[in-house]
């Protein structure tokens, strides 16, 4: 699916901020039961965002603590910790939960959020699995080392060059020839997957069952997710969110592209089988009294991918299997991503599906604000029609109180989440609730933050990351030394700490 050209620049929607008394009566600031025993104080929600602040081996750092502490100060009803790897394998500066040695750091994270939110915020952690994605290689390295020289490749060369001797040429001869070959020859003799590995970087699929570790995913993943959830509970989190969205392993099992023939691909019933088995294993490990939610896609937005009809069907199955909430996202797939530069990995938020996941003010006629709400509304309607009360969370271009309140009033969702607006102003929920909405720092939805994420840089917001005095010891700076890592602090006017130095 080609990336569309967006030509309409949309202004931010007008904002009407409620008084403190009106906010107290608002649905957005009313409590909600999630699971059997947990109640969130309000229906405000911060979805998982990856800030690139962990150590290279996945441990919590002071920068991680400061990131979540700053969100906690805004006292959202629910705060979801970033996608956290369930395997004990290196994954760069992303949090991990694949071994008990990660528990102490995660416990400190939980305690920090409890303290800084004054016990008001419920804390979940998103857990995920991913398969191998490698950086786009230099052609010299690809042809000289990575490309497997097979009899099939030799046969393609012999056919294309009309010279049977290529069937018996040495591996070094084939590599040397391909390194100097023209593009037409390369595109003719390589398979589609080999050409992709050259142009985009090698990427595994969950249907690559010729690879033993991919074939074994249905056997391995339920236990890995269950143990990760057990660690989350031991660390003190209020719940776990199973990451079944975007470009990762579990979303790929749900995808229509999943052509496995072992009972875990093909039909909807088979594609949902492993996600349900993971959910069951996690539930068995942590118990019925612990929150287990799911983040999944309302639409993949890729050619031949899953759409809203699939998402509705899956959502009813998840709800019937006693998932405690469903958080609905959209897109963010590898299949339509733009070609990365040499030395960089393909980024799943650069194509049309990536745009739909994080829409910007440069859009089509529909615009970016609340763009994905209809997906959640349709899924919620089907779940209610099935006689189930599972809460549904929506997100994507949430910019104002009126927008969120209207979503809840119309019954389109049960909670309304905002990532970019909360990054722009971590205090915005609290400001609105206390009657200071006019002080909200409004996100401009230009995706400056997403650009940092794409380059694996510590994520910040352009509205505040340059606002500091050089040499201020209270301000922690990014690795580049030019950006502050946390938004300036805020306290209600007249309270102690109002106008305190930026930290």
For each residue, the residues with C-beta under 8 A, 3 or more apart:
1: 301 302 303 335 336 351 352 353
2: 336 352
3: 336 338 350 351 352 355
4: 352 355 364
5:
6: 355 360 362 363 364
7: 362 364
8: 362 363 364 365 367
9: 361 362 363
10: 361 362 363 367 368 369
11: 361
12: 15 361 399 442 444 445
13: 369 399 400 403
14: 400
15: 12 399 400 401 402 437 440 442
16: 400 401 402
17: 401 432 435 436 437 438 440
18: 22 23 26 401 432 435 437
19: 22 23 435
20: 23 24 433 434 435
21: 24 25 435
22: 18 19 25 26
23: 18 19 20 26 29 401 432 433 434 435
24: 20 21 29 433
25: 21 22
26: 18 22 23 29 30 401 405
27: 30 43 405 408 409
28: 42 43 44 401 404 405 408 416
29: 23 24 26 42 43 44 432 433
30: 26 27 42 43
31: 39 40 41 42 77
32: 39 40 42 43 77 391 414 415
33: 38 39
34: 38 39 40 78 122 239 291 293 324 325 391
35: 38 239 289 290 291 292 324 325
36: 288 289 324
37: 289
38: 33 34 35 122 238 239 291 324
39: 31 32 33 34
40: 31 32 34 43 77 78 122 415
41: 31 75 77 120 121 122
42: 28 29 30 31 32 76 77 429 433
43: 27 28 29 30 32 40 77 408 414 415 416
44: 28 29 76 77 78 404 415 416 418 429
45: 76 77 78 79 80 327 393 395 415 416 417 418
46: 49 71 76 78 79 80 417 418 419 422
47: 80 295 327 329 393 395 417 418 419
48: 80 81 82 83 126 241 243 295
49: 46 82 419 423 459
50: 82 83 94 453 459
51: 63 64 67 82 458 459
52: 93 94 452 453 456 457 458 459
53: 61 63 64 67 93 458 485
54: 58 59 60 61 64 93 94 95 96
55: 58 59 61 93
56: 90 92 93
57: 90 96
58: 54 55 85 90 91 94 95 96 98 102
59: 54 55 95 96 102 105
60: 54 64 65 95 102 105 106 108 109
61: 53 54 55 64 65
62: 65 66 476
63: 51 53 66 67 458 476 485
64: 51 53 54 60 61 67 68 95 109
65: 60 61 62 68 69 108 109 112
66: 62 63 69 70 476 485 486
67: 51 53 63 64 70 71 485 486
68: 64 65 71 72 79 81 109 112 113
69: 65 66 72 73 112 113 116
70: 66 67 73 74 116 426 486 487
71: 46 67 68 74 76 79 113 422 426
72: 68 69 75 79 112 113 114 115 116 117 121
73: 69 70 116 117 426 427 430 489 490
74: 70 71 422 425 426 427 428 429 430
75: 41 72 117 118 120 121 429 430 433
76: 42 44 45 46 71 79 117 121 422 429
77: 31 32 40 41 42 43 44 45 121 122 415 429
78: 34 40 44 45 46 121 122 123 124 415
79: 45 46 68 71 72 76 113 117 121 122 123 124
80: 45 46 47 48 123 124 125 126 241 327
81: 48 68 84 95 109 123 124 125 126 237
82: 48 49 50 51 94 95 126
83: 48 50 94 95 126 127 128 243 248
84: 81 94 95 96 97 125 126 127 128 228
85: 58 89 91 94 95 96 97 98 127 128 129 130
86: 97 98 127 128 129 224 225 227 228
87: 91 96 98 129 224
88: 96 98 99
89: 85 98
90: 56 57 58
91: 58 85 87 94 96 130
92: 56 456
93: 52 53 54 55 56 456
94: 50 52 54 58 82 83 84 85 91
95: 54 58 59 60 64 81 82 83 84 85 102 106
96: 54 57 58 59 84 85 87 88 91 99 102
97: 84 85 86 102 106 125 127 228 231 232
98: 58 85 86 87 88 89 102 224 228
99: 88 96 102
100: 103 231
101: 104
102: 58 59 60 95 96 97 98 99 105 106 231
103: 100 106 107 231 234 235
104: 101 107 108
105: 59 60 102 108 109
106: 60 95 97 102 103 109 110 125 231 232 235 236 237
107: 103 104 110 111 235 236
108: 60 65 104 105 111 112
109: 60 64 65 68 81 105 106 112 113 235
110: 106 107 113 114 123 235 236 237
111: 107 108 114 115 236
112: 65 68 69 72 108 109 115 116
113: 68 69 71 72 79 109 110 116 117 121 123
114: 72 110 111 117 119 121 123
115: 72 111 112 118
116: 69 70 72 73 112 113
117: 72 73 75 76 79 113 114 120 121
118: 75 115
119: 114
120: 41 75 117
121: 41 72 75 76 77 78 79 113 114 117
122: 34 38 40 41 77 78 79 238 239
123: 78 79 80 81 110 113 114 237 238
124: 78 79 80 81 237 238 239 240 241 291 293
125: 80 81 84 97 106 232 235 237 239 240 241
126: 48 80 81 82 83 84 240 241 242 243 295
127: 83 84 85 86 97 225 228 229 232 240 241 242 243
128: 83 84 85 86 242 243 248 249 250
129: 85 86 87 221 224 225 248 249 250
130: 85 91 133 247 248 249
131: 204 205 206 214 249 252
132: 202 203 204
133: 130 201 202 203 204 334 345 346
134: 137 197 201 202 203 345
135: 201 340 343 344 345
136: 199 200 201 339 340 341 342 343 344 345 346
137: 134 141 142 146 197 198 201 342
138: 141 142 342 343
139: 142 143 179 198
140: 143 144 179
141: 137 138 144 145 146
142: 137 138 139 145 146 147 197 198
143: 139 140 146 147 175 178 179
144: 140 141 175 179
145: 141 142
146: 137 141 142 143 197 202
147: 142 143 153 175 178 190 194 197 198
148: 153
149: 153 154 171 174 175
150: 153 154
151: 154 155 167
152: 155 156
153: 147 148 149 150 156 157 174 189 190 194
154: 149 150 151 157 158 166 167 168 169 174
155: 151 152 158 159 167
156: 152 153 159 160 188 189 190
157: 153 154 160 161 166 169 174 177 189
158: 154 155 161 162 163 164 165 166 167
159: 155 156 162
160: 156 157 185 188 189
161: 157 158 166
162: 158 159
163: 158 166
164: 158 167
165: 158 168 169
166: 154 157 158 161 163 169 174
167: 151 154 155 158 164
168: 154 165
169: 154 157 165 166 173 174 177
170: 173 174
171: 149 174 175
172: 175 176
173: 169 170 176 177
174: 149 153 154 157 166 169 170 171 177 178
175: 143 144 147 149 171 172 178 179
176: 172 173 179 180
177: 157 169 173 174 180 181
178: 143 147 174 175 181 185 186 189
179: 139 140 143 144 175 176
180: 176 177
181: 177 178 185 186 189
182: 185 186
183: 186 187
184: 187 188
185: 160 178 181 182 188 189
186: 178 181 182 183 189 190 195 198
187: 183 184 190 195
188: 156 160 184 185
189: 153 156 157 160 178 181 185 186
190: 147 153 156 186 187 194 195 198
191: 194 195
192: 195 196
193: 196 197
194: 147 153 190 191 197 198
195: 186 187 190 191 192 198 199
196: 192 193 199 200 202 203
197: 134 137 142 146 147 193 194 200 201 202 203
198: 137 139 142 147 186 190 194 195
199: 136 195 196 339
200: 136 196 197 203 337 339 340 346
201: 133 134 135 136 137 197 340 345 346
202: 132 133 134 146 196 197
203: 132 133 134 196 197 200 334 346
204: 131 132 133 208 211 214
205: 131 208 214 252 257
206: 131 214 217 249 252 253 258 260 265
207: 214 257 258 259 260 265
208: 204 205 211 214
209: 214 215 260 261 262
210: 214 215
211: 204 208 214 215
212: 215 216
213: 216 217
214: 131 204 205 206 207 208 209 210 211 217
215: 209 210 211 212 262
216: 212 213 219 220
217: 206 213 214 220 221 249 253 264 274
218: 221 222 262 264 273 274 277
219: 216
220: 216 217 223 224
221: 129 217 218 224 225 249 250 274 278
222: 218 225 226 274 277 278 280 281 282
223: 220 226 227 281
224: 86 87 98 129 220 221 227 228
225: 86 127 129 221 222 228 229 242 278 281 282
226: 222 223 229 230 278 281 282 284 285 286
227: 86 223 224 230 231 285
228: 84 86 97 98 127 224 225 231 232 240
229: 127 225 226 232 233 240 282 285 286 290 292
230: 226 227 233 234 285 286
231: 97 100 102 103 106 227 228 234 235
232: 97 106 125 127 228 229 235 237 239 240 286
233: 229 230 236 237 240 286 290
234: 103 230 231
235: 103 106 107 109 110 125 231 232
236: 106 107 110 111 233
237: 81 106 110 123 124 125 232 233 240
238: 38 122 123 124 291
239: 34 35 38 122 124 125 232 290 291 292 293 324
240: 124 125 126 127 228 229 232 233 237 282 286 290 291 292 293
241: 48 80 124 125 126 127 293 294 295 327
242: 126 127 128 225 250 275 278 279 282 292 293 294 295
243: 48 83 126 127 128 246 248 250 251 295
244: 250 251 254 275 294 295 296 297
245: 248 251 295 296 297 329 332
246: 243 251 297 329 331 332 333 348 357
247: 130 251 252 332 333 334 348
248: 83 128 129 130 243 245 251 252
249: 128 129 130 131 206 217 221 252 253
250: 128 129 221 242 243 244 253 254 274 275 278
251: 243 244 245 246 247 248 254 255 296 297 300 333
252: 131 205 206 247 248 249 255 257 258
253: 206 217 249 250 258 264 265 271 274 275
254: 244 250 251 258 271 272 275 296 297 306 310 314
255: 251 252 258 271 300 305 306
256: 271 300 304 305 306 310
257: 205 207 252 302 304 305 335
258: 206 207 252 253 254 255 264 265 266 271
259: 207 265 266
260: 206 207 209 263 264 265 266 270
261: 209 265 266
262: 209 215 218 265
263: 260 270 273
264: 217 218 253 258 260 270 271 273 274
265: 206 207 253 258 259 260 261 262 270 271
266: 258 259 260 261 270 271
267: 270 271
268: 271 272 310 313 314
269: 272 273
270: 260 263 264 265 266 267 273
271: 253 254 255 256 258 264 265 266 267 268
272: 254 268 269 275 276 313 314 317
273: 218 263 264 269 270 276 277
274: 217 218 221 222 250 253 264 277 278
275: 242 244 250 253 254 272 278 279 294 314 318
276: 272 273 279 280 317 318 321
277: 218 222 273 274 280 281
278: 221 222 225 226 242 250 274 275 281 282
279: 242 275 276 282 283 292 294 318 321 323
280: 222 276 277 283 284 321
281: 222 223 225 226 277 278 284 285
282: 222 225 226 229 240 242 278 279 285 286 292
283: 279 280 286 287 288 292 322
284: 226 280 281
285: 226 227 229 230 281 282
286: 226 229 230 232 233 240 282 283 290 292
287: 283 290
288: 36 283 322
289: 35 36 37
290: 35 229 233 239 240 286 287
291: 34 35 38 124 238 239 240 324 325
292: 35 229 239 240 242 279 282 283 286 323 324
293: 34 124 239 240 241 242 323 324 325 326 327
294: 241 242 244 275 279 318 323 325 326 327
295: 47 48 126 241 242 243 244 245 327 328 329
296: 244 245 251 254 311 314 315 318 326 327 328 329
297: 244 245 246 251 254 300 306 311 328 329 330 331 332
298: 308 311 328 329 330 372 375 376 378 379
299: 305 306 307 308 311 330 331 356 375
300: 251 255 256 297 305 306 307 331 333 353
301: 1 305 330 331 333 336 352 353 356
302: 1 257 305 331 333 335 336 351 352 353
303: 1 335 336
304: 256 257
305: 255 256 257 299 300 301 302 333 335 353
306: 254 255 256 297 299 300 310 311
307: 299 300 310 311
308: 298 299 311 312 375 378 379
309: 312 313
310: 254 256 268 306 307 313 314
311: 296 297 298 299 306 307 308 314 315 328 375 378 379
312: 308 309 315 316 378 379 382
313: 268 272 309 310 316 317
314: 254 268 272 275 296 310 311 317 318
315: 296 311 312 318 319 326 328 379 382 383 392
316: 312 313 319 320 382 383 386 388
317: 272 276 313 314 320 321
318: 275 276 279 294 296 314 315 321 323 326 390
319: 315 316 322 323 326 383 386 388 390
320: 316 317 386 388
321: 276 279 280 317 318
322: 283 288 319
323: 279 292 293 294 318 319 326 390
324: 34 35 36 38 239 291 292 293 390 391
325: 34 35 291 293 294 390 391 392 393 414 415
326: 293 294 296 315 318 319 323 379 383 390 391 392 393
327: 45 47 80 241 293 294 295 296 392 393 395 417
328: 295 296 297 298 311 315 372 375 376 379 392 393 394 395
329: 47 245 246 295 296 297 298 332 357 372 395 396
330: 297 298 299 301 353 356 357 372 375 396
331: 246 297 299 300 301 302 352 353 354 355 356 357
332: 245 246 247 297 329 348 349 353 354 356 357 358
333: 246 247 251 300 301 302 305 336 337 348 351 353 354
334: 133 203 247 337 346 348
335: 1 257 302 303 305 351 353
336: 1 2 3 301 302 303 333 351 352 353 354
337: 200 333 334 340 346 347 348 349 350 351 354
338: 3 347 350 351
339: 136 199 200 346
340: 135 136 200 201 337 344 345 346 347
341: 136 344
342: 136 137 138
343: 135 136 138
344: 135 136 340 341 347
345: 133 134 135 136 201 340
346: 133 136 200 201 203 334 337 339 340
347: 337 338 340 344 350 354 454
348: 246 247 332 333 334 337 351 353 354
349: 332 337 354 355 357 358 450 453 454
350: 3 337 338 347 354 454
351: 1 3 302 333 335 336 337 338 348 354 355
352: 1 2 3 4 301 302 331 336 355 356
353: 1 300 301 302 305 330 331 332 333 335 336 348 356 357
354: 331 332 333 336 337 347 348 349 350 351 357 358
355: 3 4 6 331 349 351 352 358 359 360
356: 299 301 330 331 332 352 353 359 371 372
357: 246 329 330 331 332 349 353 354 396
358: 332 349 354 355 396 420 447 450
359: 355 356 363 367 368 371 372 396 397 445
360: 6 355 363 368 445 446 447
361: 9 10 11 12 367 368 444 445 446
362: 6 7 8 9 10
363: 6 8 9 10 359 360 366 367 368 371
364: 4 6 7 8 367
365: 8
366: 363 371
367: 8 10 359 361 363 364 371 397
368: 10 359 360 361 363 371 396 397 445
369: 10 13 397 398 399 403
370: 373 396 397 398 403 407
371: 356 359 363 366 367 368 396 397
372: 298 328 329 330 356 359 375 376 394 395 396 397
373: 370 376 377 394 396 407 412 413
374: 377 378 412
375: 298 299 308 311 328 330 372 378 379 394
376: 298 328 372 373 379 380 392 393 394 412 413
377: 373 374 380 381 394 410 411 412 413
378: 298 308 311 312 374 375 381 382
379: 298 308 311 312 315 326 328 375 376 382 383 392
380: 376 377 383 384 392 411 412 413 414
381: 377 378 384 385
382: 312 315 316 378 379 385 386
383: 315 316 319 326 379 380 386 388 389 390 392
384: 380 381 387 388 389
385: 381 382
386: 316 319 320 382 383
387: 384
388: 316 319 320 383 384
389: 383 384
390: 318 319 323 324 325 326 383
391: 32 34 324 325 326 414 415
392: 315 325 326 327 328 376 379 380 383 413 414 415
393: 45 47 325 326 327 328 376 413 414 415 416 417
394: 328 372 373 375 376 377 398 407 412 413 415 416 417
395: 45 47 327 328 329 372 398 416 417 418 419
396: 329 330 357 358 359 368 370 371 372 373
397: 359 367 368 369 370 371 372 445
398: 369 370 394 395 403 404 416 417 418 421
399: 12 13 15 369 403 418 421 442 443 445
400: 13 14 15 16 403 404
401: 15 16 17 18 23 26 28 404 405 432 437
402: 15 16 405 406
403: 13 369 370 398 399 400 406 407
404: 28 44 398 400 401 407 408 416 418
405: 26 27 28 401 402 408 409
406: 402 403 409 410
407: 370 373 394 403 404 410 412 413 416
408: 27 28 43 404 405 411 412 413 414 416
409: 27 405 406
410: 377 406 407
411: 377 380 408
412: 373 374 376 377 380 394 407 408
413: 373 376 377 380 392 393 394 407 408 416
414: 32 43 325 380 391 392 393 408
415: 32 40 43 44 45 77 78 325 391 392 393 394
416: 28 43 44 45 393 394 395 398 404 407 408 413
417: 45 46 47 327 393 394 395 398
418: 44 45 46 47 395 398 399 404 421 422 428
419: 46 47 49 395 422 423
420: 358 423 424 443 445 447 449
421: 398 399 418 424 425 428 442 443
422: 46 71 74 76 418 419 425 426 428 429
423: 49 419 420 426 443 449 459 461
424: 420 421 428 441 442 443 444 461 463 464 487
425: 74 421 422 428 431 440 441 442 443 463 487
426: 70 71 73 74 422 423 487
427: 73 74 430 431 487 490
428: 74 418 421 422 424 425 431 432 440 441
429: 42 44 74 75 76 77 422 432 433
430: 73 74 75 427 433 434
431: 425 427 428 434 436 437 439 440 490
432: 17 18 23 29 401 428 429 435 436 437 440
433: 20 23 24 29 42 75 429 430
434: 20 23 430 431 492
435: 17 18 19 20 21 23 432
436: 17 431 432 439 440 492 493
437: 15 17 18 401 431 432 440
438: 17
439: 431 436 490
440: 15 17 425 428 431 432 436 437
441: 424 425 428 463 464 487
442: 12 15 399 421 424 425
443: 399 420 421 423 424 425 461 463
444: 12 361 424 462 463
445: 12 359 360 361 368 397 399 420
446: 360 361 462
447: 358 360 420 450 451
448: 451 452 461 462
449: 420 423 452 453 459 460 461 462
450: 349 358 447 453 454
451: 447 448 454 455
452: 52 448 449 455 457 458 459 460
453: 50 52 349 449 450 456 457 459
454: 347 349 350 450 451
455: 451 452
456: 52 92 93 453
457: 52 452 453 478 479 480
458: 51 52 53 63 452 478 479 483 485
459: 49 50 51 52 423 449 452 453
460: 449 452 464 465 478 483 484 485
461: 423 424 443 448 449 464 465 487
462: 444 446 448 449 465 466
463: 424 425 441 443 444
464: 424 441 460 461 467 484 487 488
465: 460 461 462 478 483 484 485
466: 462 482 483 484
467: 464 484 488 502
468: 472 475 477 484 502
469: 472 475
470:
471:
472: 468 469 475 501 502
473:
474: 501 502 503
475: 468 469 472 484 502 503
476: 62 63 66 484 485 486 503
477: 468 480 481 482 483 484 485
478: 457 458 460 465 481 482 483 484 485
479: 457 458
480: 457 477 483
481: 477 478
482: 466 477 478
483: 458 460 465 466 477 478 480
484: 460 464 465 466 467 468 475 476 477 478 488 502
485: 53 63 66 67 458 460 465 476 477 478
486: 66 67 70 476 503
487: 70 424 425 426 427 441 461 464
488: 464 467 484 502 503
489: 73 497 500 501 502 503
490: 73 427 431 439 498
491: 495 496 497 498 499 500
492: 434 436 495 498
493: 436 498
494: 498
495: 491 492 498
496: 491
497: 489 491 500
498: 490 491 492 493 494 495
499: 491
500: 489 491 497 503
501: 472 474 489
502: 467 468 472 474 475 484 488 489
503: 474 475 476 486 488 489 500
